[in-house]
């Protein structure tokens, strides 16, 4: 908090699942939202620049505000009667890149600083899951890097796995796909073989990322539990993933529930992104490309 009582929080985008790690793997990306909280005499004012300027609410339904109020409630404190929240966003909304998780974590961290609270990351994570329902994106956003998240009888368990830096390209087609739609597309039961395959691939993927074994990523990122069902909701997506591999990607997958796709690569990132984008252009779907990398830093 500076001398004027302002608090500024930076929160990263995140990619969840990474192929087979359904609802349990998340990776922080070097794409950031910056949120500033400033005291005001009265009233709540929210301003937004960049991504989401036309979509995100500016009233009490805003996730940042709701998350901040939730921590005040947990701490038994009264939320300020006057506050200005200024958002400068790089994370696309409804993209599969964890924009809602970033908003929740920004609100919680901003409130923590304003309260000078000693609340732990574990408690912040539990509060964040109240909004998100699962911990893959919020854990990666909060902690940075590659994170494994799983629930237990005593709450959520998260482990940050040391990995080698990763370069990747994200392609975001202009398709409206809600997380609710993507969830509804999943089957109620899965085949035994598919479950075993995903278990093996998830373990292999964590090993490959930790050891920098790019040669293992193609096999490690194959999925049988969610991608086959979700890709059908995104015209051109299957073709775009195939194009990524043909252009030299090490691994490619849906980012979260989509519609974003991402591919790991190095010097061929631009070529990979253009090859993926070309598949959407063939069916007259515009898309955007983001060249980025993994982030070891989480929200701060």
C-alpha positions in Angstrom: 0.0 0.0 0.0 1.5 3.4 -1.0 1.3 6.6 0.9 -2.1 7.5 -0.6 -3.5 4.2 0.6 -3.7 2.6 -2.9 -3.0 -1.0 -3.5 -2.0 -2.5 -6.9 -2.2 -6.2 -7.7 -0.9 -8.0 -10.7 -2.4 -11.4 -11.7 -1.4 -13.8 -14.5 -3.5 -15.7 -17.0 -3.4 -19.4 -16.8 -3.9 -22.5 -18.9 -5.7 -25.4 -17.3 -5.7 -29.2 -18.0 -2.7 -29.0 -20.5 -4.3 -32.0 -22.3 -4.8 -34.9 -19.9 -4.6 -33.1 -16.5 -8.4 -32.5 -16.4 -9.3 -30.2 -13.5 -6.0 -30.9 -11.7 -3.1 -29.1 -13.7 -2.7 -25.4 -14.2 0.1 -23.3 -15.7 0.6 -19.6 -15.2 1.2 -17.5 -18.3 3.1 -14.3 -18.9 -0.1 -12.4 -19.7 -1.2 -10.0 -16.9 -4.0 -8.0 -15.5 -3.2 -5.1 -13.2 -5.8 -4.0 -10.7 -5.5 -0.9 -8.4 -7.7 -0.2 -5.4 -7.9 3.4 -4.1 -10.0 4.7 -1.2 -12.7 7.2 -2.1 -15.1 9.3 0.0 -18.2 7.3 -1.0 -19.5 4.9 -3.6 -18.0 2.1 -5.6 -16.4 3.0 -9.0 -14.9 0.4 -11.3 -13.1 1.3 -14.5 -11.7 -1.1 -17.1 -9.1 -0.6 -19.8 -8.1 -3.3 -22.4 -9.6 -6.7 -22.5 -13.2 -7.0 -21.3 -13.9 -3.3 -21.5 -17.3 -4.0 -23.2 -18.2 -7.3 -21.4 -17.2 -7.0 -17.7 -19.7 -5.5 -15.3 -19.1 -2.2 -13.5 -21.5 -2.9 -10.6 -21.7 -5.1 -7.5 -21.7 -8.2 -9.7 -18.0 -7.6 -10.7 -16.0 -10.6 -9.6 -13.1 -8.5 -8.3 -15.4 -6.6 -6.0 -17.3 -9.7 -4.9 -14.0 -11.5 -4.0 -12.7 -8.5 -2.1 -15.9 -8.2 -0.1 -15.8 -12.0 0.6 -12.4 -11.6 2.4 -13.7 -8.7 4.4 -16.6 -10.8 5.5 -14.4 -13.7 6.4 -12.2 -11.4 8.5 -15.2 -9.9 10.2 -14.6 -6.4 8.8 -16.9 -3.9 7.1 -16.0 -3.3 3.5 -15.1 0.4 2.7 -18.0 2.6 1.8 -15.9 4.3 -0.9 -13.4 2.6 -3.2 -12.2 3.0 -6.8 -11.1 -0.1 -8.6 -9.1 0.4 -11.8 -8.4 -2.6 -14.1 -5.9 -2.7 -16.9 -6.5 -6.1 -18.5 -4.4 -8.2 -20.9 -6.2 -11.5 -20.2 -9.0 -12.0 -22.7 -12.5 -12.7 -21.2 -14.3 -16.0 -21.7 -11.2 -17.4 -23.5 -10.2 -20.4 -21.4 -7.2 -18.4 -20.1 -8.4 -18.0 -16.5 -9.8 -14.5 -16.7 -12.4 -15.1 -13.9 -9.7 -16.8 -11.7 -7.5 -13.8 -12.2 -10.4 -11.5 -11.2 -11.1 -13.5 -8.0 -7.4 -13.6 -7.0 -7.0 -9.9 -7.7 -10.0 -9.1 -5.4 -8.7 -11.4 -2.6 -5.2 -10.1 -2.7 -6.3 -6.5 -2.9 -8.5 -7.0 0.1 -5.7 -8.8 2.0 -3.4 -5.8 1.6 -6.0 -3.3 2.4 -6.8 -5.2 5.6 -3.1 -5.9 6.4 -4.4 -9.4 6.9 -2.2 -12.4 7.7 -4.6 -14.8 5.8 -2.6 -17.6 4.2 -2.4 -18.6 0.6 -4.3 -21.8 1.6 -7.2 -19.8 2.9 -7.2 -17.5 -0.1 -7.3 -20.6 -2.3 -10.2 -22.1 -0.5 -12.1 -18.8 -0.8 -11.2 -18.6 -4.5 -12.6 -22.1 -5.1 -16.0 -20.9 -3.7 -16.2 -18.7 -6.8 -14.6 -21.0 -9.3 -15.6 -24.5 -8.3 -12.2 -26.1 -8.8 -8.6 -25.0 -8.1 -6.6 -25.5 -11.3 -6.7 -22.0 -12.7 -6.9 -20.2 -9.3 -3.9 -22.1 -7.9 -1.8 -21.4 -11.0 -2.7 -17.7 -10.9 -2.0 -17.4 -7.2 1.2 -19.4 -7.0 2.7 -19.2 -10.6 4.4 -21.9 -12.5 3.0 -25.4 -13.0 0.6 -26.4 -10.2 -1.1 -29.7 -9.3 -4.4 -29.2 -7.4 -6.6 -31.9 -5.8 -9.3 -31.9 -3.2 -9.1 -33.8 0.1 -11.2 -34.1 3.2 -9.2 -31.3 4.7 -9.5 -28.9 1.8 -7.5 -28.4 -1.4 -3.9 -29.7 -1.8 -1.7 -27.7 -4.2 1.8 -28.4 -5.2 4.0 -26.1 -7.4 6.3 -28.2 -9.6 9.6 -26.7 -10.7 9.7 -26.6 -14.5 11.9 -25.4 -17.3 10.7 -22.1 -18.9 8.2 -22.8 -21.7 7.5 -20.7 -24.8 4.0 -21.0 -26.2 1.6 -19.5 -28.6 -2.1 -19.0 -27.9 -4.7 -18.8 -30.6 -8.1 -17.4 -29.6 -10.9 -17.9 -32.2 -13.9 -15.6 -32.1 -16.3 -18.2 -30.8 -18.8 -17.8 -27.9 -18.2 -20.9 -25.7 -19.1 -20.7 -22.0 -17.6 -23.0 -19.4 -21.1 -24.2 -18.7 -21.5 -25.3 -22.3 -18.1 -27.0 -22.3 -19.0 -28.9 -19.1 -22.3 -30.0 -20.5 -20.6 -31.6 -23.4 -18.8 -34.1 -21.2 -20.0 -37.7 -20.8 -21.3 -38.9 -17.4 -19.1 -42.0 -17.6 -15.8 -42.8 -19.2 -14.2 -46.0 -20.5 -11.7 -47.8 -18.2 -9.1 -47.6 -21.0 -9.5 -43.9 -21.3 -9.2 -43.3 -17.6 -6.0 -45.3 -17.4 -4.6 -43.6 -20.5 -5.2 -40.2 -19.0 -3.6 -41.2 -15.7 -0.4 -42.3 -17.5 -0.3 -39.3 -19.7 -0.7 -36.9 -16.8 2.1 -38.5 -14.9 4.3 -38.4 -18.1 3.4 -34.8 -18.7 4.5 -33.6 -15.3 7.7 -35.5 -15.7 8.3 -34.0 -19.2 7.7 -30.5 -18.0 9.8 -30.9 -14.9 12.8 -32.4 -16.8 12.4 -30.2 -19.9 11.7 -33.3 -22.1 10.1 -31.7 -25.1 10.4 -34.9 -27.0 7.7 -36.5 -24.7 5.1 -33.7 -24.9 3.3 -35.0 -28.0 2.4 -38.3 -26.3 2.1 -36.8 -22.8 -0.5 -34.3 -23.9 -3.0 -36.7 -25.5 -6.3 -36.7 -23.8 -9.4 -39.0 -23.8 -11.6 -37.4 -21.1 -12.6 -33.9 -22.2 -10.9 -32.7 -25.5 -12.7 -35.2 -27.8 -16.0 -33.8 -26.7 -15.1 -30.1 -26.4 -13.2 -29.8 -29.7 -16.4 -30.6 -31.5 -17.9 -27.4 -30.1 -15.1 -25.3 -31.7 -15.2 -25.4 -35.5 -11.6 -25.7 -36.8 -10.0 -26.6 -33.5 -9.0 -30.1 -34.3 -7.5 -29.0 -37.6 -5.7 -26.2 -35.8 -4.1 -28.6 -33.3 -2.9 -30.8 -36.2 -1.6 -27.7 -38.0 0.4 -26.8 -34.9 2.2 -30.1 -34.9 2.9 -29.9 -38.6 4.4 -26.5 -38.1 6.8 -27.8 -35.4 4.9 -27.6 -32.1 6.1 -29.9 -29.3 2.6 -30.2 -27.8 -0.8 -28.6 -28.3 -4.1 -28.6 -26.5 -7.2 -26.7 -25.5 -6.6 -24.1 -22.9 -9.0 -25.0 -20.1 -12.5 -25.4 -21.6 -11.6 -23.4 -24.6 -12.1 -21.8 -27.1 -8.4 -20.9 -26.8 -5.8 -23.4 -28.1 -2.2 -23.3 -27.2 1.0 -24.9 -28.5 4.5 -25.2 -27.0 7.3 -24.3 -29.3 10.5 -22.2 -29.6 11.9 -20.4 -32.6 8.9 -21.6 -34.7 6.3 -19.9 -32.5 5.2 -17.4 -35.1 4.9 -20.0 -37.8 2.9 -22.3 -35.5 0.5 -19.5 -34.6 -0.1 -18.6 -38.2 -0.6 -22.2 -39.2 -3.3 -22.6 -36.4 -4.9 -19.3 -37.3 -5.1 -20.3 -41.0 -7.3 -23.3 -40.1 -9.9 -20.9 -38.6 -9.6 -18.6 -41.6 -10.5 -21.4 -43.9 -14.0 -21.5 -42.3 -14.2 -17.7 -41.9 -13.6 -17.6 -38.2 -11.4 -14.7 -37.1 -8.8 -15.3 -34.4 -6.1 -13.6 -32.3 -2.6 -14.8 -31.6 -0.7 -14.3 -28.4 3.0 -15.2 -28.2 3.9 -15.7 -24.6 5.7 -18.0 -22.1 5.1 -19.7 -18.8 5.5 -17.5 -15.7 7.1 -18.7 -12.5 5.7 -15.7 -10.8 2.1 -15.8 -9.5 -0.1 -13.0 -8.3 1.6 -10.3 -6.3 
